Amino acid sequence: MLQQHLQWNAARLAFVSTFLIALMRVKTVNLAEIATGFSGEAKVASHYKRLQRFFRDFEVDYESIVLMVVKVMKIPEPWVISIDRTDWQFGKTVFNVLTLGVVHHGVAFPLVWIMLDKKGNSNTRERCELWNRFLEIFADRKIDFLTADREFVGEDWFDYLLCAPCTHFRIPIRKNTLLDDGQKQLRADVCFQDLRVGQSKVLSHPRKVWNHSLYIGLWKKLKQKMDKRAIQ
């Protein structure tokens, strides 16, 4: 299967195949643990050194891998795209990863990502860079909508998504966000206070949020929790 999609030599493909099997056996990305999942007569220390050499010396063509994953998974269009950010700290080193994936059967498969050289939230420039990387590879794909959490809001970011070609999006907002109908401003939770558990509603007219006219909807899932409002 790898040979059909990756133009690598046979020895490297064999190693990657073995690596993937070991990865599924040990269920961790720790190289020392993965080394224990290799089969054969070689010592664990030898497998560990092979893993180190591979990731140190080989320039991985992630675009080819991403295209292979999409083909193998046969993810149908239109795609639901998810943007998220994760960070963790190893000693004094902070890893802050901004990633974009395609959602399939409830799982977001990473397609492109960038490492942020800082702590905390991403900014509009970084999000646009990530989206542009995605378009360079998958410009011909049909997109249903983009989804993200409440970190990914703001006037400049929405400017980018709404400019041609427009990207539809569904992003939660906080319950205290002010919604402007042109005559008055109301908090989001006030606009949906009539909903019961299990009910949903989309406001009949767009509301101005972050200087953009957007449709606001809510599905009330739990009692005493009404912060799952999404703007589209």
C-alpha positions as protocol buffer text, in pm:
chain_id: "A"
residue {
  index: 1
  type: MET
  ca { x: 0 y: 0 z: 0 }
}
residue {
  index: 2
  type: LEU
  ca { x: 283 y: 242 z: 83 }
}
residue {
  index: 3
  type: GLN
  ca { x: 455 y: 168 z: -249 }
}
residue {
  index: 4
  type: GLN
  ca { x: 145 y: 287 z: -436 }
}
residue {
  index: 5
  type: HIS
  ca { x: 169 y: 634 z: -285 }
}
residue {
  index: 6
  type: LEU
  ca { x: 528 y: 699 z: -166 }
}
residue {
  index: 7
  type: GLN
  ca { x: 821 y: 707 z: -406 }
}
residue {
  index: 8
  type: TRP
  ca { x: 1071 y: 584 z: -146 }
}
residue {
  index: 9
  type: ASN
  ca { x: 1325 y: 304 z: -179 }
}
residue {
  index: 10
  type: ALA
  ca { x: 1228 y: -47 z: -68 }
}
residue {
  index: 11
  type: ALA
  ca { x: 1443 y: -49 z: 248 }
}
residue {
  index: 12
  type: ARG
  ca { x: 1290 y: 276 z: 375 }
}
residue {
  index: 13
  type: LEU
  ca { x: 936 y: 159 z: 300 }
}
residue {
  index: 14
  type: ALA
  ca { x: 1004 y: -167 z: 484 }
}
residue {
  index: 15
  type: PHE
  ca { x: 1129 y: 26 z: 786 }
}
residue {
  index: 16
  type: VAL
  ca { x: 828 y: 259 z: 788 }
}
residue {
  index: 17
  type: SER
  ca { x: 593 y: -41 z: 765 }
}
residue {
  index: 18
  type: THR
  ca { x: 763 y: -202 z: 1064 }
}
residue {
  index: 19
  type: PHE
  ca { x: 754 y: 128 z: 1250 }
}
residue {
  index: 20
  type: LEU
  ca { x: 378 y: 168 z: 1192 }
}
residue {
  index: 21
  type: ILE
  ca { x: 307 y: -186 z: 1317 }
}
residue {
  index: 22
  type: ALA
  ca { x: 517 y: -123 z: 1629 }
}
residue {
  index: 23
  type: LEU
  ca { x: 337 y: 209 z: 1683 }
}
residue {
  index: 24
  type: MET
  ca { x: -1 y: 33 z: 1681 }
}
residue {
  index: 25
  type: ARG
  ca { x: 129 y: -233 z: 1919 }
}
residue {
  index: 26
  type: VAL
  ca { x: 260 y: -1 z: 2190 }
}
residue {
  index: 27
  type: LYS
  ca { x: 5 y: 279 z: 2138 }
}
residue {
  index: 28
  type: THR
  ca { x: 246 y: 562 z: 2218 }
}
residue {
  index: 29
  type: VAL
  ca { x: 472 y: 798 z: 2021 }
}
residue {
  index: 30
  type: ASN
  ca { x: 761 y: 754 z: 2264 }
}
residue {
  index: 31
  type: LEU
  ca { x: 1047 y: 618 z: 2050 }
}
residue {
  index: 32
  type: ALA
  ca { x: 1193 y: 411 z: 2335 }
}
residue {
  index: 33
  type: GLU
  ca { x: 858 y: 236 z: 2375 }
}
residue {
  index: 34
  type: ILE
  ca { x: 808 y: 194 z: 2000 }
}
residue {
  index: 35
  type: ALA
  ca { x: 1146 y: 20 z: 1981 }
}
residue {
  index: 36
  type: THR
  ca { x: 1009 y: -255 z: 2206 }
}
residue {
  index: 37
  type: GLY
  ca { x: 732 y: -323 z: 1953 }
}
residue {
  index: 38
  type: PHE
  ca { x: 969 y: -415 z: 1669 }
}
residue {
  index: 39
  type: SER
  ca { x: 985 y: -785 z: 1579 }
}
residue {
  index: 40
  type: GLY
  ca { x: 1301 y: -973 z: 1486 }
}
residue {
  index: 41
  type: GLU
  ca { x: 1621 y: -1079 z: 1659 }
}
residue {
  index: 42
  type: ALA
  ca { x: 1782 y: -735 z: 1687 }
}
residue {
  index: 43
  type: LYS
  ca { x: 1807 y: -580 z: 2032 }
}
residue {
  index: 44
  type: VAL
  ca { x: 1569 y: -307 z: 2145 }
}
residue {
  index: 45
  type: ALA
  ca { x: 1863 y: -65 z: 2163 }
}
residue {
  index: 46
  type: SER
  ca { x: 1936 y: -126 z: 1794 }
}
residue {
  index: 47
  type: HIS
  ca { x: 1576 y: -54 z: 1697 }
}
residue {
  index: 48
  type: TYR
  ca { x: 1587 y: 263 z: 1906 }
}
residue {
  index: 49
  type: LYS
  ca { x: 1899 y: 385 z: 1723 }
}
residue {
  index: 50
  type: ARG
  ca { x: 1735 y: 312 z: 1385 }
}
residue {
  index: 51
  type: LEU
  ca { x: 1435 y: 524 z: 1486 }
}
residue {
  index: 52
  type: GLN
  ca { x: 1662 y: 807 z: 1594 }
}
residue {
  index: 53
  type: ARG
  ca { x: 1858 y: 797 z: 1268 }
}
residue {
  index: 54
  type: PHE
  ca { x: 1541 y: 795 z: 1060 }
}
residue {
  index: 55
  type: PHE
  ca { x: 1390 y: 1103 z: 1221 }
}
residue {
  index: 56
  type: ARG
  ca { x: 1725 y: 1283 z: 1241 }
}
residue {
  index: 57
  type: ASP
  ca { x: 1853 y: 1219 z: 889 }
}
residue {
  index: 58
  type: PHE
  ca { x: 1551 y: 1164 z: 662 }
}
residue {
  index: 59
  type: GLU
  ca { x: 1357 y: 1463 z: 530 }
}
residue {
  index: 60
  type: VAL
  ca { x: 997 y: 1342 z: 554 }
}
residue {
  index: 61
  type: ASP
  ca { x: 771 y: 1455 z: 269 }
}
residue {
  index: 62
  type: TYR
  ca { x: 461 y: 1525 z: 474 }
}
residue {
  index: 63
  type: GLU
  ca { x: 261 y: 1640 z: 172 }
}
residue {
  index: 64
  type: SER
  ca { x: 295 y: 1295 z: 12 }
}
residue {
  index: 65
  type: ILE
  ca { x: 193 y: 1130 z: 338 }
}
residue {
  index: 66
  type: VAL
  ca { x: -112 y: 1354 z: 373 }
}
residue {
  index: 67
  type: LEU
  ca { x: -221 y: 1279 z: 16 }
}
residue {
  index: 68
  type: MET
  ca { x: -176 y: 908 z: 86 }
}
residue {
  index: 69
  type: VAL
  ca { x: -387 y: 923 z: 403 }
}
residue {
  index: 70
  type: VAL
  ca { x: -669 y: 1101 z: 221 }
}
residue {
  index: 71
  type: LYS
  ca { x: -666 y: 844 z: -61 }
}
residue {
  index: 72
  type: VAL
  ca { x: -650 y: 543 z: 170 }
}
residue {
  index: 73
  type: MET
  ca { x: -926 y: 675 z: 399 }
}
residue {
  index: 74
  type: LYS
  ca { x: -1144 y: 765 z: 98 }
}
residue {
  index: 75
  type: ILE
  ca { x: -1286 y: 1059 z: 289 }
}
residue {
  index: 76
  type: PRO
  ca { x: -1597 y: 1175 z: 102 }
}
residue {
  index: 77
  type: GLU
  ca { x: -1659 y: 1535 z: 3 }
}
residue {
  index: 78
  type: PRO
  ca { x: -1766 y: 1792 z: 98 }
}
residue {
  index: 79
  type: TRP
  ca { x: -1520 y: 1798 z: 387 }
}
residue {
  index: 80
  type: VAL
  ca { x: -1571 y: 1927 z: 738 }
}
residue {
  index: 81
  type: ILE
  ca { x: -1247 y: 2099 z: 839 }
}
residue {
  index: 82
  type: SER
  ca { x: -1136 y: 2137 z: 1200 }
}
residue {
  index: 83
  type: ILE
  ca { x: -876 y: 2383 z: 1331 }
}
residue {
  index: 84
  type: ASP
  ca { x: -736 y: 2336 z: 1678 }
}
residue {
  index: 85
  type: ARG
  ca { x: -431 y: 2416 z: 1888 }
}
residue {
  index: 86
  type: THR
  ca { x: -251 y: 2205 z: 2144 }
}
residue {
  index: 87
  type: ASP
  ca { x: 46 y: 2285 z: 2363 }
}
residue {
  index: 88
  type: TRP
  ca { x: 258 y: 2105 z: 2618 }
}
residue {
  index: 89
  type: GLN
  ca { x: 589 y: 2161 z: 2792 }
}
residue {
  index: 90
  type: PHE
  ca { x: 896 y: 1936 z: 2806 }
}
residue {
  index: 91
  type: GLY
  ca { x: 1137 y: 2079 z: 3058 }
}
residue {
  index: 92
  type: LYS
  ca { x: 1174 y: 2445 z: 2964 }
}
residue {
  index: 93
  type: THR
  ca { x: 1074 y: 2384 z: 2602 }
}
residue {
  index: 94
  type: VAL
  ca { x: 717 y: 2470 z: 2503 }
}
residue {
  index: 95
  type: PHE
  ca { x: 556 y: 2293 z: 2207 }
}
residue {
  index: 96
  type: ASN
  ca { x: 264 y: 2489 z: 2067 }
}
residue {
  index: 97
  type: VAL
  ca { x: 105 y: 2330 z: 1760 }
}
residue {
  index: 98
  type: LEU
  ca { x: -161 y: 2485 z: 1540 }
}
residue {
  index: 99
  type: THR
  ca { x: -319 y: 2211 z: 1329 }
}
residue {
  index: 100
  type: LEU
  ca { x: -585 y: 2167 z: 1062 }
}
residue {
  index: 101
  type: GLY
  ca { x: -758 y: 1836 z: 998 }
}
residue {
  index: 102
  type: VAL
  ca { x: -1044 y: 1679 z: 805 }
}
residue {
  index: 103
  type: VAL
  ca { x: -1321 y: 1526 z: 1017 }
}
residue {
  index: 104
  type: HIS
  ca { x: -1418 y: 1170 z: 930 }
}
residue {
  index: 105
  type: HIS
  ca { x: -1636 y: 944 z: 1148 }
}
residue {
  index: 106
  type: GLY
  ca { x: -1589 y: 1178 z: 1444 }
}
residue {
  index: 107
  type: VAL
  ca { x: -1209 y: 1188 z: 1417 }
}
residue {
  index: 108
  type: ALA
  ca { x: -1004 y: 1484 z: 1290 }
}
residue {
  index: 109
  type: PHE
  ca { x: -718 y: 1355 z: 1072 }
}
residue {
  index: 110
  type: PRO
  ca { x: -435 y: 1614 z: 1072 }
}
residue {
  index: 111
  type: LEU
  ca { x: -349 y: 1744 z: 724 }
}
residue {
  index: 112
  type: VAL
  ca { x: -129 y: 2048 z: 787 }
}
residue {
  index: 113
  type: TRP
  ca { x: 18 y: 2211 z: 1095 }
}
residue {
  index: 114
  type: ILE
  ca { x: 261 y: 2478 z: 1207 }
}
residue {
  index: 115
  type: MET
  ca { x: 470 y: 2513 z: 1523 }
}
residue {
  index: 116
  type: LEU
  ca { x: 414 y: 2842 z: 1704 }
}
residue {
  index: 117
  type: ASP
  ca { x: 727 y: 2995 z: 1855 }
}
residue {
  index: 118
  type: LYS
  ca { x: 538 y: 3128 z: 2156 }
}
residue {
  index: 119
  type: LYS
  ca { x: 295 y: 3037 z: 2431 }
}
residue {
  index: 120
  type: GLY
  ca { x: -78 y: 3097 z: 2412 }
}
residue {
  index: 121
  type: ASN
  ca { x: -334 y: 3154 z: 2141 }
}
residue {
  index: 122
  type: SER
  ca { x: -272 y: 3182 z: 1770 }
}
residue {
  index: 123
  type: ASN
  ca { x: -326 y: 3507 z: 1582 }
}
residue {
  index: 124
  type: THR
  ca { x: -494 y: 3580 z: 1250 }
}
residue {
  index: 125
  type: ARG
  ca { x: -169 y: 3575 z: 1050 }
}
residue {
  index: 126
  type: GLU
  ca { x: -83 y: 3226 z: 1180 }
}
residue {
  index: 127
  type: ARG
  ca { x: -431 y: 3091 z: 1109 }
}
residue {
  index: 128
  type: CYS
  ca { x: -425 y: 3233 z: 758 }
}
residue {
  index: 129
  type: GLU
  ca { x: -83 y: 3075 z: 698 }
}
residue {
  index: 130
  type: LEU
  ca { x: -222 y: 2738 z: 807 }
}
residue {
  index: 131
  type: TRP
  ca { x: -530 y: 2771 z: 585 }
}
residue {
  index: 132
  type: ASN
  ca { x: -318 y: 2877 z: 287 }
}
residue {
  index: 133
  type: ARG
  ca { x: -98 y: 2569 z: 331 }
}
residue {
  index: 134
  type: PHE
  ca { x: -408 y: 2355 z: 321 }
}
residue {
  index: 135
  type: LEU
  ca { x: -533 y: 2526 z: 4 }
}
residue {
  index: 136
  type: GLU
  ca { x: -197 y: 2475 z: -169 }
}
residue {
  index: 137
  type: ILE
  ca { x: -251 y: 2099 z: -141 }
}
residue {
  index: 138
  type: PHE
  ca { x: -630 y: 2065 z: -151 }
}
residue {
  index: 139
  type: ALA
  ca { x: -754 y: 2368 z: -346 }
}
residue {
  index: 140
  type: ASP
  ca { x: -977 y: 2147 z: -561 }
}
residue {
  index: 141
  type: ARG
  ca { x: -1161 y: 1988 z: -267 }
}
residue {
  index: 142
  type: LYS
  ca { x: -1516 y: 2083 z: -177 }
}
residue {
  index: 143
  type: ILE
  ca { x: -1549 y: 2218 z: 177 }
}
residue {
  index: 144
  type: ASP
  ca { x: -1876 y: 2198 z: 370 }
}
residue {
  index: 145
  type: PHE
  ca { x: -1769 y: 2417 z: 662 }
}
residue {
  index: 146
  type: LEU
  ca { x: -1488 y: 2496 z: 902 }
}
residue {
  index: 147
  type: THR
  ca { x: -1527 y: 2430 z: 1272 }
}
residue {
  index: 148
  type: ALA
  ca { x: -1315 y: 2541 z: 1567 }
}
residue {
  index: 149
  type: ASP
  ca { x: -1346 y: 2627 z: 1935 }
}
residue {
  index: 150
  type: ARG
  ca { x: -1398 y: 2970 z: 2092 }
}
residue {
  index: 151
  type: GLU
  ca { x: -1031 y: 3062 z: 2063 }
}
residue {
  index: 152
  type: PHE
  ca { x: -1077 y: 3112 z: 1688 }
}
residue {
  index: 153
  type: VAL
  ca { x: -1287 y: 3428 z: 1674 }
}
residue {
  index: 154
  type: GLY
  ca { x: -1223 y: 3791 z: 1591 }
}
residue {
  index: 155
  type: GLU
  ca { x: -1293 y: 4054 z: 1327 }
}
residue {
  index: 156
  type: ASP
  ca { x: -975 y: 4007 z: 1121 }
}
residue {
  index: 157
  type: TRP
  ca { x: -1008 y: 3627 z: 1120 }
}
residue {
  index: 158
  type: PHE
  ca { x: -1369 y: 3648 z: 1005 }
}
residue {
  index: 159
  type: ASP
  ca { x: -1267 y: 3902 z: 740 }
}
residue {
  index: 160
  type: TYR
  ca { x: -1033 y: 3639 z: 598 }
}
residue {
  index: 161
  type: LEU
  ca { x: -1288 y: 3355 z: 606 }
}
residue {
  index: 162
  type: LEU
  ca { x: -1565 y: 3564 z: 450 }
}
residue {
  index: 163
  type: CYS
  ca { x: -1364 y: 3710 z: 165 }
}
residue {
  index: 164
  type: ALA
  ca { x: -1391 y: 3542 z: -176 }
}
residue {
  index: 165
  type: PRO
  ca { x: -1396 y: 3250 z: -196 }
}
residue {
  index: 166
  type: CYS
  ca { x: -1608 y: 3249 z: 119 }
}
residue {
  index: 167
  type: THR
  ca { x: -1549 y: 2971 z: 374 }
}
residue {
  index: 168
  type: HIS
  ca { x: -1857 y: 2867 z: 570 }
}
residue {
  index: 169
  type: PHE
  ca { x: -1783 y: 2820 z: 939 }
}
residue {
  index: 170
  type: ARG
  ca { x: -1945 y: 2708 z: 1264 }
}
residue {
  index: 171
  type: ILE
  ca { x: -1762 y: 2843 z: 1568 }
}
residue {
  index: 172
  type: PRO
  ca { x: -1894 y: 2863 z: 1927 }
}
residue {
  index: 173
  type: ILE
  ca { x: -1920 y: 3197 z: 2103 }
}
residue {
  index: 174
  type: ARG
  ca { x: -1946 y: 3277 z: 2472 }
}
residue {
  index: 175
  type: LYS
  ca { x: -2288 y: 3318 z: 2629 }
}
residue {
  index: 176
  type: ASN
  ca { x: -2213 y: 3681 z: 2722 }
}
residue {
  index: 177
  type: THR
  ca { x: -2130 y: 3780 z: 2362 }
}
residue {
  index: 178
  type: LEU
  ca { x: -2340 y: 4080 z: 2257 }
}
residue {
  index: 179
  type: LEU
  ca { x: -2555 y: 4030 z: 1945 }
}
residue {
  index: 180
  type: ASP
  ca { x: -2663 y: 4344 z: 1758 }
}
residue {
  index: 181
  type: ASP
  ca { x: -2981 y: 4333 z: 1547 }
}
residue {
  index: 182
  type: GLY
  ca { x: -2950 y: 4696 z: 1433 }
}
residue {
  index: 183
  type: GLN
  ca { x: -3182 y: 4829 z: 1703 }
}
residue {
  index: 184
  type: LYS
  ca { x: -3051 y: 4684 z: 2027 }
}
residue {
  index: 185
  type: GLN
  ca { x: -2782 y: 4459 z: 2169 }
}
residue {
  index: 186
  type: LEU
  ca { x: -2861 y: 4143 z: 2366 }
}
residue {
  index: 187
  type: ARG
  ca { x: -2642 y: 3878 z: 2522 }
}
residue {
  index: 188
  type: ALA
  ca { x: -2641 y: 3547 z: 2337 }
}
residue {
  index: 189
  type: ASP
  ca { x: -2790 y: 3356 z: 2631 }
}
residue {
  index: 190
  type: VAL
  ca { x: -3082 y: 3600 z: 2648 }
}
residue {
  index: 191
  type: CYS
  ca { x: -3166 y: 3538 z: 2282 }
}
residue {
  index: 192
  type: PHE
  ca { x: -3202 y: 3165 z: 2350 }
}
residue {
  index: 193
  type: GLN
  ca { x: -3345 y: 3165 z: 2701 }
}
residue {
  index: 194
  type: ASP
  ca { x: -3676 y: 3019 z: 2578 }
}
residue {
  index: 195
  type: LEU
  ca { x: -3518 y: 2692 z: 2462 }
}
residue {
  index: 196
  type: ARG
  ca { x: -3568 y: 2366 z: 2650 }
}
residue {
  index: 197
  type: VAL
  ca { x: -3328 y: 2076 z: 2671 }
}
residue {
  index: 198
  type: GLY
  ca { x: -3305 y: 1899 z: 2334 }
}
residue {
  index: 199
  type: GLN
  ca { x: -3439 y: 2196 z: 2138 }
}
residue {
  index: 200
  type: SER
  ca { x: -3249 y: 2400 z: 1881 }
}
residue {
  index: 201
  type: LYS
  ca { x: -3300 y: 2733 z: 1709 }
}
residue {
  index: 202
  type: VAL
  ca { x: -3134 y: 2958 z: 1455 }
}
residue {
  index: 203
  type: LEU
  ca { x: -3216 y: 3327 z: 1489 }
}
residue {
  index: 204
  type: SER
  ca { x: -3429 y: 3441 z: 1196 }
}
residue {
  index: 205
  type: HIS
  ca { x: -3204 y: 3730 z: 1101 }
}
residue {
  index: 206
  type: PRO
  ca { x: -2826 y: 3775 z: 1109 }
}
residue {
  index: 207
  type: ARG
  ca { x: -2677 y: 3954 z: 1407 }
}
residue {
  index: 208
  type: LYS
  ca { x: -2369 y: 4173 z: 1399 }
}
residue {
  index: 209
  type: VAL
  ca { x: -2079 y: 4010 z: 1586 }
}
residue {
  index: 210
  type: TRP
  ca { x: -1720 y: 4137 z: 1559 }
}
residue {
  index: 211
  type: ASN
  ca { x: -1844 y: 4380 z: 1294 }
}
residue {
  index: 212
  type: HIS
  ca { x: -1986 y: 4101 z: 1073 }
}
residue {
  index: 213
  type: SER
  ca { x: -2346 y: 4000 z: 1011 }
}
residue {
  index: 214
  type: LEU
  ca { x: -2365 y: 3633 z: 1104 }
}
residue {
  index: 215
  type: TYR
  ca { x: -2635 y: 3376 z: 1169 }
}
residue {
  index: 216
  type: ILE
  ca { x: -2647 y: 3252 z: 1529 }
}
residue {
  index: 217
  type: GLY
  ca { x: -2784 y: 2915 z: 1635 }
}
residue {
  index: 218
  type: LEU
  ca { x: -2802 y: 2700 z: 1944 }
}
residue {
  index: 219
  type: TRP
  ca { x: -2876 y: 2341 z: 2035 }
}
residue {
  index: 220
  type: LYS
  ca { x: -2947 y: 2317 z: 2408 }
}
residue {
  index: 221
  type: LYS
  ca { x: -2799 y: 1988 z: 2520 }
}
residue {
  index: 222
  type: LEU
  ca { x: -2782 y: 2019 z: 2899 }
}
residue {
  index: 223
  type: LYS
  ca { x: -2973 y: 2196 z: 3170 }
}
residue {
  index: 224
  type: GLN
  ca { x: -2786 y: 2488 z: 3325 }
}
residue {
  index: 225
  type: LYS
  ca { x: -2540 y: 2493 z: 3033 }
}
residue {
  index: 226
  type: MET
  ca { x: -2624 y: 2725 z: 2746 }
}
residue {
  index: 227
  type: ASP
  ca { x: -2286 y: 2825 z: 2609 }
}
residue {
  index: 228
  type: LYS
  ca { x: -2292 y: 2609 z: 2293 }
}
residue {
  index: 229
  type: ARG
  ca { x: -2384 y: 2891 z: 2061 }
}
residue {
  index: 230
  type: ALA
  ca { x: -2235 y: 2883 z: 1715 }
}
residue {
  index: 231
  type: ILE
  ca { x: -2197 y: 3152 z: 1455 }
}
residue {
  index: 232
  type: GLN
  ca { x: -2211 y: 3066 z: 1087 }
}
